[in-house]
Amino acid sequence: VDATHPYAVAATENLRAAAGARGLPYLRLLRTSDGEDACYKARDMAGAARMLEELPGSVLLTTGSKELAPFAHPGLVERCFPRVLPMVDSLERCLSLGFPSAHIICMQGPFSQELNEALIRQFAIKTLVTKDTGGYGGFREKAQAARNTGCALLVVERPVRETGLTLEEIRERIEEGKV
């Protein structure tokens, strides 16, 4: 889950408040970035869309239906295959933004590496766009599928630096009796 998503922010605040009310320490585990070195990187969705204008071929968008607007402009929207949740609002958002109905892939994850590879091959995808989810959200499966099929990988980096501790830092605190 994106740390800036409203649900993630609310969950973090609820957990912090609950720990405080009970006099317990609050430690937030940071996911390490799993962003690949052998890929294109963009700071945000608009930057990713600009990069795609220079890259050839079909594009598999695995960023979620709420992140599609930057890709919905003439010359790019026709090349994109958004993979979104099988929900009416996701489909309606895709259609209202002008994505061709034959390009909209409505599926519920998690998605295996093999399924990602099959979609890349089925739709002759040349670039797969994903968020840096730190190993969660199927990032590894998407990255490996792109590698195995010769498809370019475009990773949209996390928008803000999250606060918290790494797994090693939390282990260290526990071992030192600081938690």
Disulfide bonds with the S-S distance in Angstrom:
none
